[in-house]
Amino acid sequence: MVARILESSWKVRRGPNSSRSSASYWSVTKGDFRDLEPFVETESAGRRPGQGRRRETTPNEDRYLVLTARRHRNMKATHLQQHLRSATGTTVSTQTVRNRLHGVSLYARKPMLCVRLTSRHRRDCREWATEHVNWRRNEWSNVLFSDESRFSVHSDNRRIFIWRDRGSRNNPAFACTKVSNFAVGESWYMVASPLTGAQTSTSFDIGPLTARRYREEILRPIVVPFAAAIRDDFILMDDNCRPHRTNLVEALLFEEGIVRMEWPACFLQT
């Protein structure tokens, strides 16, 4: 069948309307027959040389972009574009840079944020976990847990992206460490809950949490009544942020006879 089509196409090839004549002869459209012409000329179904748009980068330049992105994970596409131009003299768009990286499964993603831990932090956390590993429900029911969350009312312009492969988010090499602190324009929200199921919450307006606000808006109206209800076995669990460890707070806890659970610095909170 193919041989007959080839023979027919070569017979009418020299005519003024060769494609149309051959298509009409075999009762197919002109477009279908035009798709067969490359096979007629080259006897191959592959793409003819020089066909289509020329790639803006060579394989060596593509490899240079990939290696540079892997060595400098937080480098932006604009900087990769500049590096390529200075190294090879080739100017491409930032979208072309992204396309080359996407071709090897490198995508710009937000890095995982984690707290910078030292050997002392790890040792303290391990000792705390060992000390409380055998606590039962009746012991934990006397503990008032508290935690805070921050809500920013302004957009975060300090976003950092890194080039990484799929499934590599938890790789320590791609994580960014930071020291937790409150920025301007953030509100603060606390939830206090014992293991018995009771729960209470409070929130602050925009602004930082101070020791005085912590004492007047958290400890007196929430913690002290819980301590009075549980009595001598009551234990308060709070973290080590500065407002929780001031003399004002320590004086109130001593006055009310509230025992505080020792909480290691930078301890994991879920």
PyRosetta script that sets phi, psi and omega in degrees:
from pyrosetta import init, pose_from_sequence

init()
pose = pose_from_sequence("MVARILESSWKVRRGPNSSRSSASYWSVTKGDFRDLEPFVETESAGRRPGQGRRRETTPNEDRYLVLTARRHRNMKATHLQQHLRSATGTTVSTQTVRNRLHGVSLYARKPMLCVRLTSRHRRDCREWATEHVNWRRNEWSNVLFSDESRFSVHSDNRRIFIWRDRGSRNNPAFACTKVSNFAVGESWYMVASPLTGAQTSTSFDIGPLTARRYREEILRPIVVPFAAAIRDDFILMDDNCRPHRTNLVEALLFEEGIVRMEWPACFLQT")
pose.set_psi(1, -47.3)
pose.set_omega(1, -180.0)
pose.set_phi(2, -64.8)
pose.set_psi(2, -38.3)
pose.set_omega(2, -179.8)
pose.set_phi(3, -63.4)
pose.set_psi(3, -39.2)
pose.set_omega(3, 178.9)
pose.set_phi(4, -65.7)
pose.set_psi(4, -40.4)
pose.set_omega(4, 178.2)
pose.set_phi(5, -64.2)
pose.set_psi(5, -42.1)
pose.set_omega(5, 179.4)
pose.set_phi(6, -62.9)
pose.set_psi(6, -44.7)
pose.set_omega(6, -179.8)
pose.set_phi(7, -62.1)
pose.set_psi(7, -43.3)
pose.set_omega(7, 179.3)
pose.set_phi(8, -65.4)
pose.set_psi(8, -41.0)
pose.set_omega(8, -178.3)
pose.set_phi(9, -65.6)
pose.set_psi(9, -37.6)
pose.set_omega(9, 179.3)
pose.set_phi(10, -70.6)
pose.set_psi(10, -29.4)
pose.set_omega(10, 178.8)
pose.set_phi(11, -67.9)
pose.set_psi(11, -40.6)
pose.set_omega(11, -176.3)
pose.set_phi(12, -98.9)
pose.set_psi(12, 7.9)
pose.set_omega(12, -173.2)
pose.set_phi(13, -64.4)
pose.set_psi(13, -37.3)
pose.set_omega(13, -173.9)
pose.set_phi(14, -81.7)
pose.set_psi(14, -3.5)
pose.set_omega(14, 179.2)
pose.set_phi(15, -74.4)
pose.set_psi(15, 167.4)
pose.set_omega(15, -178.5)
pose.set_phi(16, -67.0)
pose.set_psi(16, -30.0)
pose.set_omega(16, -179.5)
pose.set_phi(17, -125.5)
pose.set_psi(17, 61.7)
pose.set_omega(17, -172.6)
pose.set_phi(18, -62.5)
pose.set_psi(18, -46.3)
pose.set_omega(18, -177.6)
pose.set_phi(19, -64.7)
pose.set_psi(19, -43.8)
pose.set_omega(19, -179.0)
pose.set_phi(20, -65.5)
pose.set_psi(20, -40.2)
pose.set_omega(20, -178.7)
pose.set_phi(21, -66.7)
pose.set_psi(21, -44.0)
pose.set_omega(21, -180.0)
pose.set_phi(22, -66.1)
pose.set_psi(22, -38.9)
pose.set_omega(22, 178.6)
pose.set_phi(23, -65.2)
pose.set_psi(23, -40.0)
pose.set_omega(23, 178.8)
pose.set_phi(24, -67.5)
pose.set_psi(24, -34.9)
pose.set_omega(24, -178.8)
pose.set_phi(25, -65.4)
pose.set_psi(25, -37.5)
pose.set_omega(25, -177.4)
pose.set_phi(26, -100.8)
pose.set_psi(26, 9.9)
pose.set_omega(26, 175.8)
pose.set_phi(27, 57.7)
pose.set_psi(27, 44.1)
pose.set_omega(27, 174.9)
pose.set_phi(28, -126.9)
pose.set_psi(28, 167.4)
pose.set_omega(28, 179.6)
pose.set_phi(29, -75.6)
pose.set_psi(29, 161.4)
pose.set_omega(29, 178.9)
pose.set_phi(30, -65.2)
pose.set_psi(30, -36.0)
pose.set_omega(30, 179.0)
pose.set_phi(31, -64.6)
pose.set_psi(31, -39.0)
pose.set_omega(31, 178.2)
pose.set_phi(32, -64.3)
pose.set_psi(32, -39.8)
pose.set_omega(32, -179.6)
pose.set_phi(33, -72.0)
pose.set_psi(33, -32.9)
pose.set_omega(33, 178.4)
pose.set_phi(34, -64.4)
pose.set_psi(34, -33.3)
pose.set_omega(34, 176.8)
pose.set_phi(35, -65.4)
pose.set_psi(35, -23.2)
pose.set_omega(35, -179.6)
pose.set_phi(36, -85.6)
pose.set_psi(36, -17.7)
pose.set_omega(36, -176.2)
pose.set_phi(37, -59.2)
pose.set_psi(37, -41.1)
pose.set_omega(37, 177.3)
pose.set_phi(38, -59.1)
pose.set_psi(38, -35.0)
pose.set_omega(38, 177.6)
pose.set_phi(39, -70.1)
pose.set_psi(39, -34.4)
pose.set_omega(39, 178.2)
pose.set_phi(40, -64.9)
pose.set_psi(40, -39.9)
pose.set_omega(40, -175.9)
pose.set_phi(41, -78.8)
pose.set_psi(41, -42.5)
pose.set_omega(41, -172.8)
pose.set_phi(42, -107.0)
pose.set_psi(42, -9.2)
pose.set_omega(42, -175.4)
pose.set_phi(43, 55.7)
pose.set_psi(43, 33.5)
pose.set_omega(43, 178.5)
pose.set_phi(44, -146.0)
pose.set_psi(44, 145.3)
pose.set_omega(44, 178.9)
pose.set_phi(45, -87.7)
pose.set_psi(45, 0.5)
pose.set_omega(45, -179.8)
pose.set_phi(46, -74.1)
pose.set_psi(46, 169.0)
pose.set_omega(46, -179.5)
pose.set_phi(47, -72.8)
pose.set_psi(47, 135.3)
pose.set_omega(47, 179.9)
pose.set_phi(48, -70.9)
pose.set_psi(48, 143.4)
pose.set_omega(48, 179.9)
pose.set_phi(49, -59.0)
pose.set_psi(49, 139.7)
pose.set_omega(49, 176.6)
pose.set_phi(50, 82.8)
pose.set_psi(50, 3.9)
pose.set_omega(50, -177.8)
pose.set_phi(51, -87.9)
pose.set_psi(51, 140.6)
pose.set_omega(51, 177.5)
pose.set_phi(52, 85.5)
pose.set_psi(52, 179.7)
pose.set_omega(52, -177.7)
pose.set_phi(53, -75.3)
pose.set_psi(53, 138.1)
pose.set_omega(53, -179.4)
pose.set_phi(54, -74.6)
pose.set_psi(54, 137.8)
pose.set_omega(54, 178.2)
pose.set_phi(55, -67.3)
pose.set_psi(55, 141.4)
pose.set_omega(55, -177.5)
pose.set_phi(56, -77.0)
pose.set_psi(56, -19.7)
pose.set_omega(56, -178.7)
pose.set_phi(57, -126.1)
pose.set_psi(57, 151.7)
pose.set_omega(57, 176.6)
pose.set_phi(58, -88.8)
pose.set_psi(58, 165.4)
pose.set_omega(58, 176.4)
pose.set_phi(59, -56.9)
pose.set_psi(59, -36.1)
pose.set_omega(59, 177.7)
pose.set_phi(60, -66.0)
pose.set_psi(60, -38.7)
pose.set_omega(60, 178.1)
pose.set_phi(61, -68.9)
pose.set_psi(61, -36.9)
pose.set_omega(61, 175.2)
pose.set_phi(62, -61.9)
pose.set_psi(62, -42.0)
pose.set_omega(62, 179.1)
pose.set_phi(63, -65.4)
pose.set_psi(63, -36.2)
pose.set_omega(63, 178.0)
pose.set_phi(64, -64.0)
pose.set_psi(64, -42.3)
pose.set_omega(64, 178.5)
pose.set_phi(65, -62.5)
pose.set_psi(65, -43.4)
pose.set_omega(65, -178.4)
pose.set_phi(66, -65.6)
pose.set_psi(66, -44.6)
pose.set_omega(66, -179.5)
pose.set_phi(67, -65.0)
pose.set_psi(67, -39.9)
pose.set_omega(67, 178.7)
pose.set_phi(68, -65.1)
pose.set_psi(68, -41.3)
pose.set_omega(68, 179.3)
pose.set_phi(69, -66.8)
pose.set_psi(69, -35.1)
pose.set_omega(69, 179.1)
pose.set_phi(70, -72.8)
pose.set_psi(70, -31.5)
pose.set_omega(70, 179.1)
pose.set_phi(71, -79.0)
pose.set_psi(71, -31.6)
pose.set_omega(71, -179.5)
pose.set_phi(72, -124.1)
pose.set_psi(72, 85.7)
pose.set_omega(72, -171.3)
pose.set_phi(73, -65.8)
pose.set_psi(73, -29.4)
pose.set_omega(73, -176.6)
pose.set_phi(74, -96.6)
pose.set_psi(74, 14.0)
pose.set_omega(74, 179.5)
pose.set_phi(75, -78.4)
pose.set_psi(75, 133.2)
pose.set_omega(75, -178.7)
pose.set_phi(76, -76.5)
pose.set_psi(76, 163.5)
pose.set_omega(76, 179.8)
pose.set_phi(77, -63.0)
pose.set_psi(77, -33.2)
pose.set_omega(77, 178.2)
pose.set_phi(78, -63.4)
pose.set_psi(78, -42.4)
pose.set_omega(78, 179.1)
pose.set_phi(79, -69.2)
pose.set_psi(79, -37.0)
pose.set_omega(79, 175.2)
pose.set_phi(80, -63.3)
pose.set_psi(80, -38.2)
pose.set_omega(80, 176.5)
pose.set_phi(81, -61.0)
pose.set_psi(81, -43.4)
pose.set_omega(81, 179.4)
pose.set_phi(82, -67.3)
pose.set_psi(82, -39.0)
pose.set_omega(82, 177.9)
pose.set_phi(83, -62.9)
pose.set_psi(83, -42.4)
pose.set_omega(83, 179.1)
pose.set_phi(84, -63.8)
pose.set_psi(84, -41.0)
pose.set_omega(84, -179.8)
pose.set_phi(85, -65.9)
pose.set_psi(85, -41.6)
pose.set_omega(85, -179.3)
pose.set_phi(86, -71.8)
pose.set_psi(86, -27.9)
pose.set_omega(86, -177.4)
pose.set_phi(87, -86.9)
pose.set_psi(87, -36.7)
pose.set_omega(87, -174.1)
pose.set_phi(88, -120.7)
pose.set_psi(88, -13.6)
pose.set_omega(88, -176.8)
pose.set_phi(89, 81.3)
pose.set_psi(89, 3.2)
pose.set_omega(89, -179.9)
pose.set_phi(90, -91.6)
pose.set_psi(90, 129.8)
pose.set_omega(90, 179.0)
pose.set_phi(91, -107.7)
pose.set_psi(91, 120.8)
pose.set_omega(91, 178.4)
pose.set_phi(92, -130.1)
pose.set_psi(92, 166.6)
pose.set_omega(92, 178.4)
pose.set_phi(93, -80.9)
pose.set_psi(93, 161.7)
pose.set_omega(93, 177.6)
pose.set_phi(94, -65.1)
pose.set_psi(94, -29.9)
pose.set_omega(94, 177.6)
pose.set_phi(95, -66.9)
pose.set_psi(95, -36.3)
pose.set_omega(95, 175.8)
pose.set_phi(96, -63.4)
pose.set_psi(96, -39.4)
pose.set_omega(96, 176.9)
pose.set_phi(97, -60.3)
pose.set_psi(97, -46.0)
pose.set_omega(97, 179.3)
pose.set_phi(98, -62.9)
pose.set_psi(98, -40.7)
pose.set_omega(98, -179.2)
pose.set_phi(99, -62.0)
pose.set_psi(99, -39.9)
pose.set_omega(99, 179.5)
pose.set_phi(100, -66.1)
pose.set_psi(100, -38.6)
pose.set_omega(100, 179.0)
pose.set_phi(101, -72.4)
pose.set_psi(101, -36.9)
pose.set_omega(101, 176.8)
pose.set_phi(102, -63.7)
pose.set_psi(102, -29.5)
pose.set_omega(102, 179.5)
pose.set_phi(103, -64.0)
pose.set_psi(103, -22.5)
pose.set_omega(103, 177.2)
pose.set_phi(104, -112.0)
pose.set_psi(104, 22.5)
pose.set_omega(104, 175.3)
pose.set_phi(105, 65.5)
pose.set_psi(105, 35.7)
pose.set_omega(105, 172.6)
pose.set_phi(106, -106.2)
pose.set_psi(106, 120.6)
pose.set_omega(106, -177.8)
pose.set_phi(107, -127.5)
pose.set_psi(107, 150.4)
pose.set_omega(107, 177.8)
pose.set_phi(108, -79.3)
pose.set_psi(108, 117.8)
pose.set_omega(108, -178.1)
pose.set_phi(109, -133.1)
pose.set_psi(109, 156.0)
pose.set_omega(109, 175.3)
pose.set_phi(110, -72.5)
pose.set_psi(110, 134.9)
pose.set_omega(110, 179.0)
pose.set_phi(111, -74.7)
pose.set_psi(111, 156.3)
pose.set_omega(111, 175.5)
pose.set_phi(112, -73.8)
pose.set_psi(112, 131.6)
pose.set_omega(112, 179.2)
pose.set_phi(113, -93.0)
pose.set_psi(113, 134.9)
pose.set_omega(113, 178.8)
pose.set_phi(114, -145.6)
pose.set_psi(114, 161.5)
pose.set_omega(114, -179.6)
pose.set_phi(115, -85.5)
pose.set_psi(115, 139.1)
pose.set_omega(115, 178.8)
pose.set_phi(116, -73.6)
pose.set_psi(116, 116.2)
pose.set_omega(116, -176.9)
pose.set_phi(117, -107.3)
pose.set_psi(117, 137.2)
pose.set_omega(117, 174.4)
pose.set_phi(118, -100.4)
pose.set_psi(118, 174.0)
pose.set_omega(118, 178.1)
pose.set_phi(119, -63.3)
pose.set_psi(119, -32.1)
pose.set_omega(119, 177.8)
pose.set_phi(120, -67.3)
pose.set_psi(120, -41.9)
pose.set_omega(120, 177.3)
pose.set_phi(121, -58.7)
pose.set_psi(121, -46.1)
pose.set_omega(121, -178.4)
pose.set_phi(122, -64.3)
pose.set_psi(122, -39.2)
pose.set_omega(122, 179.9)
pose.set_phi(123, -65.6)
pose.set_psi(123, -43.8)
pose.set_omega(123, 179.8)
pose.set_phi(124, -64.0)
pose.set_psi(124, -41.0)
pose.set_omega(124, 179.2)
pose.set_phi(125, -64.9)
pose.set_psi(125, -40.1)
pose.set_omega(125, 179.2)
pose.set_phi(126, -66.1)
pose.set_psi(126, -40.3)
pose.set_omega(126, 178.5)
pose.set_phi(127, -65.5)
pose.set_psi(127, -39.6)
pose.set_omega(127, 179.3)
pose.set_phi(128, -64.6)
pose.set_psi(128, -44.4)
pose.set_omega(128, -180.0)
pose.set_phi(129, -63.8)
pose.set_psi(129, -39.0)
pose.set_omega(129, 178.7)
pose.set_phi(130, -65.0)
pose.set_psi(130, -36.4)
pose.set_omega(130, -178.4)
pose.set_phi(131, -68.9)
pose.set_psi(131, -34.2)
pose.set_omega(131, -174.3)
pose.set_phi(132, -106.5)
pose.set_psi(132, 9.6)
pose.set_omega(132, -175.3)
pose.set_phi(133, -67.2)
pose.set_psi(133, -27.6)
pose.set_omega(133, -177.1)
pose.set_phi(134, -98.9)
pose.set_psi(134, 10.0)
pose.set_omega(134, 178.3)
pose.set_phi(135, -67.9)
pose.set_psi(135, 140.7)
pose.set_omega(135, 178.9)
pose.set_phi(136, -97.9)
pose.set_psi(136, 177.3)
pose.set_omega(136, -177.9)
pose.set_phi(137, -63.0)
pose.set_psi(137, -38.6)
pose.set_omega(137, -178.2)
pose.set_phi(138, -66.5)
pose.set_psi(138, -27.4)
pose.set_omega(138, 176.6)
pose.set_phi(139, -77.5)
pose.set_psi(139, -41.9)
pose.set_omega(139, 179.1)
pose.set_phi(140, -70.3)
pose.set_psi(140, -23.4)
pose.set_omega(140, -179.2)
pose.set_phi(141, -68.5)
pose.set_psi(141, -14.8)
pose.set_omega(141, 177.5)
pose.set_phi(142, -90.5)
pose.set_psi(142, 0.8)
pose.set_omega(142, -176.5)
pose.set_phi(143, -100.4)
pose.set_psi(143, 131.1)
pose.set_omega(143, 174.8)
pose.set_phi(144, -97.7)
pose.set_psi(144, 112.6)
pose.set_omega(144, -179.0)
pose.set_phi(145, -88.6)
pose.set_psi(145, 141.4)
pose.set_omega(145, 177.4)
pose.set_phi(146, -136.5)
pose.set_psi(146, 147.7)
pose.set_omega(146, 179.4)
pose.set_phi(147, -151.4)
pose.set_psi(147, 158.4)
pose.set_omega(147, -178.1)
pose.set_phi(148, -124.8)
pose.set_psi(148, 155.0)
pose.set_omega(148, 173.7)
pose.set_phi(149, -136.2)
pose.set_psi(149, 146.7)
pose.set_omega(149, 179.2)
pose.set_phi(150, -109.2)
pose.set_psi(150, 142.7)
pose.set_omega(150, 177.2)
pose.set_phi(151, -130.7)
pose.set_psi(151, 114.3)
pose.set_omega(151, -178.3)
pose.set_phi(152, -87.9)
pose.set_psi(152, 132.3)
pose.set_omega(152, 179.0)
pose.set_phi(153, -92.7)
pose.set_psi(153, -2.4)
pose.set_omega(153, 177.6)
pose.set_phi(154, -118.0)
pose.set_psi(154, 154.8)
pose.set_omega(154, 178.2)
pose.set_phi(155, -70.7)
pose.set_psi(155, 149.9)
pose.set_omega(155, -179.5)
pose.set_phi(156, -94.3)
pose.set_psi(156, 110.7)
pose.set_omega(156, -179.4)
pose.set_phi(157, -92.7)
pose.set_psi(157, 6.5)
pose.set_omega(157, -178.8)
pose.set_phi(158, -103.5)
pose.set_psi(158, 34.0)
pose.set_omega(158, -179.6)
pose.set_phi(159, -70.4)
pose.set_psi(159, 141.7)
pose.set_omega(159, 179.1)
pose.set_phi(160, -123.7)
pose.set_psi(160, 132.7)
pose.set_omega(160, 176.9)
pose.set_phi(161, -116.7)
pose.set_psi(161, 148.7)
pose.set_omega(161, 176.9)
pose.set_phi(162, -129.4)
pose.set_psi(162, 153.7)
pose.set_omega(162, 176.0)
pose.set_phi(163, -90.3)
pose.set_psi(163, 119.0)
pose.set_omega(163, -179.7)
pose.set_phi(164, -148.0)
pose.set_psi(164, 162.6)
pose.set_omega(164, 178.7)
pose.set_phi(165, -82.2)
pose.set_psi(165, 165.6)
pose.set_omega(165, 176.6)
pose.set_phi(166, -65.9)
pose.set_psi(166, 139.8)
pose.set_omega(166, 177.5)
pose.set_phi(167, 80.2)
pose.set_psi(167, 8.6)
pose.set_omega(167, -178.1)
pose.set_phi(168, -110.7)
pose.set_psi(168, 22.7)
pose.set_omega(168, -176.9)
pose.set_phi(169, -63.0)
pose.set_psi(169, -39.7)
pose.set_omega(169, -175.7)
pose.set_phi(170, -84.7)
pose.set_psi(170, 6.6)
pose.set_omega(170, 176.5)
pose.set_phi(171, -67.0)
pose.set_psi(171, 123.3)
pose.set_omega(171, -178.8)
pose.set_phi(172, -57.0)
pose.set_psi(172, -25.9)
pose.set_omega(172, -179.6)
pose.set_phi(173, -68.3)
pose.set_psi(173, -21.0)
pose.set_omega(173, -177.4)
pose.set_phi(174, -105.9)
pose.set_psi(174, 9.9)
pose.set_omega(174, -179.0)
pose.set_phi(175, -94.0)
pose.set_psi(175, 150.6)
pose.set_omega(175, 177.0)
pose.set_phi(176, -112.5)
pose.set_psi(176, 128.0)
pose.set_omega(176, 177.8)
pose.set_phi(177, -95.5)
pose.set_psi(177, 147.7)
pose.set_omega(177, -179.5)
pose.set_phi(178, -151.0)
pose.set_psi(178, 160.9)
pose.set_omega(178, 174.4)
pose.set_phi(179, -99.9)
pose.set_psi(179, 124.3)
pose.set_omega(179, -176.2)
pose.set_phi(180, -70.6)
pose.set_psi(180, 126.2)
pose.set_omega(180, 175.4)
pose.set_phi(181, -154.2)
pose.set_psi(181, 163.2)
pose.set_omega(181, -177.9)
pose.set_phi(182, -91.5)
pose.set_psi(182, 136.6)
pose.set_omega(182, 177.8)
pose.set_phi(183, -105.1)
pose.set_psi(183, 168.9)
pose.set_omega(183, -179.2)
pose.set_phi(184, -68.3)
pose.set_psi(184, 137.9)
pose.set_omega(184, 178.0)
pose.set_phi(185, 88.6)
pose.set_psi(185, 23.8)
pose.set_omega(185, 179.7)
pose.set_phi(186, -118.2)
pose.set_psi(186, 142.5)
pose.set_omega(186, 175.5)
pose.set_phi(187, -101.7)
pose.set_psi(187, 163.1)
pose.set_omega(187, -172.4)
pose.set_phi(188, -126.7)
pose.set_psi(188, 137.7)
pose.set_omega(188, -174.1)
pose.set_phi(189, -137.6)
pose.set_psi(189, 130.0)
pose.set_omega(189, -178.3)
pose.set_phi(190, -122.2)
pose.set_psi(190, 141.5)
pose.set_omega(190, 172.9)
pose.set_phi(191, -124.1)
pose.set_psi(191, 126.8)
pose.set_omega(191, 177.9)
pose.set_phi(192, -115.2)
pose.set_psi(192, 129.0)
pose.set_omega(192, -175.7)
pose.set_phi(193, -150.4)
pose.set_psi(193, 125.3)
pose.set_omega(193, 171.5)
pose.set_phi(194, -84.0)
pose.set_psi(194, 172.3)
pose.set_omega(194, -178.3)
pose.set_phi(195, -71.8)
pose.set_psi(195, -12.3)
pose.set_omega(195, -178.1)
pose.set_phi(196, -73.3)
pose.set_psi(196, -13.0)
pose.set_omega(196, 177.8)
pose.set_phi(197, 110.8)
pose.set_psi(197, -17.7)
pose.set_omega(197, 177.3)
pose.set_phi(198, -68.0)
pose.set_psi(198, 149.8)
pose.set_omega(198, -176.1)
pose.set_phi(199, -149.8)
pose.set_psi(199, 143.2)
pose.set_omega(199, 175.6)
pose.set_phi(200, -144.5)
pose.set_psi(200, 160.5)
pose.set_omega(200, -177.4)
pose.set_phi(201, -151.4)
pose.set_psi(201, 159.2)
pose.set_omega(201, 175.9)
pose.set_phi(202, -152.3)
pose.set_psi(202, 159.1)
pose.set_omega(202, -178.8)
pose.set_phi(203, -138.8)
pose.set_psi(203, 156.7)
pose.set_omega(203, 178.7)
pose.set_phi(204, -114.0)
pose.set_psi(204, 157.5)
pose.set_omega(204, 172.6)
pose.set_phi(205, -72.5)
pose.set_psi(205, 178.4)
pose.set_omega(205, -180.0)
pose.set_phi(206, -59.9)
pose.set_psi(206, 131.1)
pose.set_omega(206, -179.8)
pose.set_phi(207, 141.1)
pose.set_psi(207, 163.8)
pose.set_omega(207, -177.0)
pose.set_phi(208, -75.4)
pose.set_psi(208, 156.6)
pose.set_omega(208, 174.5)
pose.set_phi(209, -85.3)
pose.set_psi(209, 127.0)
pose.set_omega(209, 177.6)
pose.set_phi(210, -109.3)
pose.set_psi(210, 167.0)
pose.set_omega(210, 178.8)
pose.set_phi(211, -63.9)
pose.set_psi(211, -37.9)
pose.set_omega(211, 179.7)
pose.set_phi(212, -65.6)
pose.set_psi(212, -42.7)
pose.set_omega(212, 179.0)
pose.set_phi(213, -66.8)
pose.set_psi(213, -38.0)
pose.set_omega(213, 178.2)
pose.set_phi(214, -63.3)
pose.set_psi(214, -39.3)
pose.set_omega(214, -179.9)
pose.set_phi(215, -70.8)
pose.set_psi(215, -44.9)
pose.set_omega(215, -173.5)
pose.set_phi(216, -82.2)
pose.set_psi(216, -29.7)
pose.set_omega(216, -173.5)
pose.set_phi(217, -106.3)
pose.set_psi(217, -12.7)
pose.set_omega(217, 179.4)
pose.set_phi(218, -119.3)
pose.set_psi(218, -57.2)
pose.set_omega(218, -172.6)
pose.set_phi(219, -67.6)
pose.set_psi(219, -52.4)
pose.set_omega(219, -175.6)
pose.set_phi(220, -65.5)
pose.set_psi(220, -51.3)
pose.set_omega(220, -175.7)
pose.set_phi(221, -79.7)
pose.set_psi(221, -19.5)
pose.set_omega(221, -173.1)
pose.set_phi(222, -116.7)
pose.set_psi(222, -55.5)
pose.set_omega(222, -172.4)
pose.set_phi(223, -71.6)
pose.set_psi(223, -45.0)
pose.set_omega(223, -177.0)
pose.set_phi(224, -60.7)
pose.set_psi(224, -45.4)
pose.set_omega(224, 176.7)
pose.set_phi(225, -61.0)
pose.set_psi(225, -38.3)
pose.set_omega(225, 176.7)
pose.set_phi(226, -63.6)
pose.set_psi(226, -41.4)
pose.set_omega(226, 179.7)
pose.set_phi(227, -63.5)
pose.set_psi(227, -38.5)
pose.set_omega(227, 179.2)
pose.set_phi(228, -66.8)
pose.set_psi(228, -32.6)
pose.set_omega(228, -179.4)
pose.set_phi(229, -74.0)
pose.set_psi(229, -38.1)
pose.set_omega(229, -178.3)
pose.set_phi(230, -85.8)
pose.set_psi(230, -26.1)
pose.set_omega(230, 176.1)
pose.set_phi(231, 73.8)
pose.set_psi(231, -136.1)
pose.set_omega(231, -165.4)
pose.set_phi(232, -65.9)
pose.set_psi(232, -26.7)
pose.set_omega(232, -176.1)
pose.set_phi(233, -86.7)
pose.set_psi(233, 4.4)
pose.set_omega(233, -175.6)
pose.set_phi(234, -69.1)
pose.set_psi(234, 138.9)
pose.set_omega(234, 176.3)
pose.set_phi(235, -134.0)
pose.set_psi(235, 133.0)
pose.set_omega(235, 178.3)
pose.set_phi(236, -100.7)
pose.set_psi(236, 128.4)
pose.set_omega(236, 174.6)
pose.set_phi(237, -108.9)
pose.set_psi(237, 113.9)
pose.set_omega(237, 171.8)
pose.set_phi(238, -136.2)
pose.set_psi(238, 167.6)
pose.set_omega(238, -176.5)
pose.set_phi(239, -88.5)
pose.set_psi(239, -170.5)
pose.set_omega(239, -172.2)
pose.set_phi(240, -103.2)
pose.set_psi(240, 25.9)
pose.set_omega(240, 177.9)
pose.set_phi(241, -69.2)
pose.set_psi(241, 158.8)
pose.set_omega(241, -171.2)
pose.set_phi(242, -58.5)
pose.set_psi(242, -43.5)
pose.set_omega(242, 179.9)
pose.set_phi(243, -60.4)
pose.set_psi(243, -23.4)
pose.set_omega(243, -179.0)
pose.set_phi(244, -83.2)
pose.set_psi(244, -12.5)
pose.set_omega(244, -172.6)
pose.set_phi(245, -119.8)
pose.set_psi(245, 23.0)
pose.set_omega(245, -179.7)
pose.set_phi(246, -86.9)
pose.set_psi(246, 168.2)
pose.set_omega(246, 179.6)
pose.set_phi(247, -64.8)
pose.set_psi(247, -34.3)
pose.set_omega(247, 178.0)
pose.set_phi(248, -59.7)
pose.set_psi(248, -46.1)
pose.set_omega(248, -178.8)
pose.set_phi(249, -69.2)
pose.set_psi(249, -43.4)
pose.set_omega(249, -179.9)
pose.set_phi(250, -61.3)
pose.set_psi(250, -38.8)
pose.set_omega(250, -179.9)
pose.set_phi(251, -65.1)
pose.set_psi(251, -41.9)
pose.set_omega(251, 179.5)
pose.set_phi(252, -65.5)
pose.set_psi(252, -44.0)
pose.set_omega(252, 179.7)
pose.set_phi(253, -63.3)
pose.set_psi(253, -38.7)
pose.set_omega(253, 178.0)
pose.set_phi(254, -67.5)
pose.set_psi(254, -38.6)
pose.set_omega(254, 180.0)
pose.set_phi(255, -65.3)
pose.set_psi(255, -38.7)
pose.set_omega(255, -178.4)
pose.set_phi(256, -87.9)
pose.set_psi(256, -4.6)
pose.set_omega(256, -179.7)
pose.set_phi(257, 69.9)
pose.set_psi(257, 33.3)
pose.set_omega(257, -178.4)
pose.set_phi(258, -92.0)
pose.set_psi(258, 127.9)
pose.set_omega(258, 178.3)
pose.set_phi(259, -91.2)
pose.set_psi(259, 133.7)
pose.set_omega(259, -179.3)
pose.set_phi(260, -105.0)
pose.set_psi(260, 136.3)
pose.set_omega(260, 176.7)
pose.set_phi(261, -76.1)
pose.set_psi(261, 134.1)
pose.set_omega(261, 176.7)
pose.set_phi(262, -68.7)
pose.set_psi(262, 125.8)
pose.set_omega(262, -175.5)
pose.set_phi(263, -121.4)
pose.set_psi(263, 117.8)
pose.set_omega(263, -177.8)
pose.set_phi(264, -62.9)
pose.set_psi(264, 149.1)
pose.set_omega(264, 177.5)
pose.set_phi(265, -65.9)
pose.set_psi(265, 140.8)
pose.set_omega(265, 177.9)
pose.set_phi(266, 59.2)
pose.set_psi(266, 31.4)
pose.set_omega(266, 179.9)
pose.set_phi(267, -74.7)
pose.set_psi(267, 144.4)
pose.set_omega(267, -178.8)
pose.set_phi(268, -64.9)
pose.set_psi(268, 130.4)
pose.set_omega(268, 176.1)
pose.set_phi(269, -119.8)
pose.set_psi(269, 136.9)
pose.set_omega(269, -178.9)
pose.set_phi(270, -113.9)
pose.dump_pdb("model.pdb")
